[in-house]
Amino acid sequence: MTNTTTLPPDDEVPWLHDDERGAWMTLISLLMTLPTAIDAQLKRDSGLNFFEYSILVALSRPPGRPVRMNALALFAGGSASRLSHAVSRLERQGWVRRVVHNGEVRCTEAMLTEKGFAMLASAAPAHVREARRLVFDVLTPEQVRQLQQISRQLLQVAGPEVAVALDRAIVEAAVEGEAATDRFIVSAAADSACTEAGSACTEAVIEPRC
């Protein structure tokens, strides 16, 4: 069988220049290396992986309120299957509790237990110190501002709805006097999930309804 695929002429392909190629390779290396380093610290100090830590953080806002599992998957950045396995492990540890609603629409919600909140509070300080070691301690204040600006520009292209939610989360966190990076991430993801699902999602996240 003859392959009839026609490749575009080289002059029609936007090949990267040397500087662009170097920047792209560096960015990709960072995206592969940084999560691994963060994961290693959490496992070493808390016995959690970053996905599980993200679940606990997501369930800490709003405090004491359940979150639908499908929304939680968006908050924590994982598939429904991966979330289910992770929540099962957290449940066995007594950190998370699941509630099944068998109403007109059957759904499952998860909520943070007091033991889970204590675990999160215990894990957070070392996690923040590692974030400083890996990122902020090696950058000047000006570079930190540039990092946020560049990251925001890239996010606007890759996930515009997340970028808008992130802006709102940063403003809200500043008003509340919160400085934890994870708070920003979780709030942005929550708002993004509700933007995609509509007002019904907002109700489900704020109130324990399905």
N, C-alpha and C positions, 0 to 999 in steps of 0.2 A: 504494500500500500504506500502510495507516494504522499509525503508530507507536503501539504500545500500552504502551510503557514508562512506568511510573508512578514519578515521583520522590517520595521521602519528604518529608513535610511539613518545613518549615524548623525547627520546634521539635523534630524528632527527629534532626537533624543536629548533631553536636558541633562546631559552628563554633569556630574559634580566637578567643580574645579578643585585644585589641590587643597585650598583652605577649607572649602566646603566638605570635601571628603574626610579631611582630618577631623573637622568638627563633628561630622556624623559618626565616625568611628569612635570618637571619644564619648559622645553622648550615649551610643549603644552600649559601650563598655560600662559606663556608669549605671545605666538602667539594668544591666545584668548583675553588676557587682554590689551595688548599694543595698538592694533588698536582701541579698544573701547575708551581708554583714549584719543588717538589722535583725534578721531572723536568728542568726547565730547568737547574738547577745541575749535576745529574749529567751531562747532555749536554755542557754547557760545559766542565766540568773533567775529565771522564773519558771522554766519548764513549759513555756508557751511558745508556739510559733507566731509569726506576725499576723497570720490570718485569724488565729484564735484571739490574739490580743485585740485586733480590729473589731471582732465580734463583741468582746466585752466593752470596748469603748463605745461602739454603736448602741449597745443596750443601756449605757449609762446616761444617754440623752434620748428622750426625757426620762429623768430618774423615777424609778418605781412604776413605769408604764410599760406595757407589753408592746412589742413590735412584730408585725406580721413577718413570717419567714421569707416570703418572696421579696418584701421590701428590705429585709435584713441582708439578703444575698446581694442586693445592689449597694447597700451601705458598706459592706465589708469587701466588696469587689470579688465575689466568687460565684460559682455556679450553684444551683439549688442542691445538686447532689453533694458537692464538696461541703456546702454549708450544713447539710443534714448530718454528715459524718462528724464534722467539727462540733456542732451543738450537742450531739450525743456524747462525745467525750467530755465536754464542759458540764453536761448534765450529770454524768457519772461522778464528777468531782464536786458536785453540789454548788456549782457557780452559776448555773443557768437553769431555769425551769420553763418547760413548754406547757402551753394550754391549748387544747383542741376545742374548737367551737363547732357544734353540729347544728347550726341554724339553717336558714335558707341557702346560705353558701357556706360550705364546710371549709374552715381554714385553721391553720396552726399559728400561734403566736409564741414568742419567746420573751422572757424577762430576766433581768439580772437579780440574783438573790443577794442577801446581805453578805454572805460568804464570798460571792463573786465580786461584789463591790470592794470588799477588803482585799481580795486578790489583785484586782486592778490597781487599787491604791498602792499596794506593795510593789507591783511591777513597774509602775509609771516612772518613779525617780531614776532608776537605772536606764530605762529606755530613753528618757530625756537627756541624760548625760551622754549616752551613746550618739544621739542625734547631734549634740554639740560637738562631740569628738570627731564625728565623721564629716560634718558639714560646717557648722558655724565657727568652730575654733580655728579653722584654716582659711577663713574668709575675712576680709575687712568689712566694716559696716557698709561701705559703698558697694562692695561686691555682693553683699547680701541683698541690697536693694536691686542690683542688676539681675541677680539670680531670680528674684521674685518676678521682675518685669519680663525677663526672657521666658521663664516657665509659664507665665500667664499668657504670653503671646502664642506659645506653642499649644497650650491648652485650649485657647480660643479656636484653633483650627481642628484639633483632634476631638474635642468635646465641648462645643460652645455652650450647651446647656449646663454642663458642670462648671464652666468658667463663670457664668452668670451667678450660679448658686454659691460658688466659692467667694466671689466678691461680697455677696450679702453676708456670708458666714463670717468673713474677716471683720466686717464692720460690726456685726453683732457681738463678736468675741471682744473687740476693742471696747465696746460700750460696757460689756459685763466685766471687763478687766481680766479676761482670761488670756493666758499666753501660751497654752499648750497647743502644739501643732496638730495633735490628733483631734482636738476639738474642732479645728477648722475643717479637717478632712471629713470627719463624720457628718458635720452639719451640712457641708456642701453635697455630700453623697445623698443625704436624706432629702434635701431640697430637690436635687436632681431627680431622684426616684419619684417624688410626688409630681414634679413637672411632667414627667413622662406618663404617669398613670392618671393624672387629673385630680380633681378635688376629692374623689372618693378615697384616694390614697392618703391625702392629708388627714382626713377624718380617721382613717385606720391607724395612722401613726400616732396621732394625738390622743385618740380615745381607744379603749380596748374593744373596738368593734370590728367586724369583718365585712 
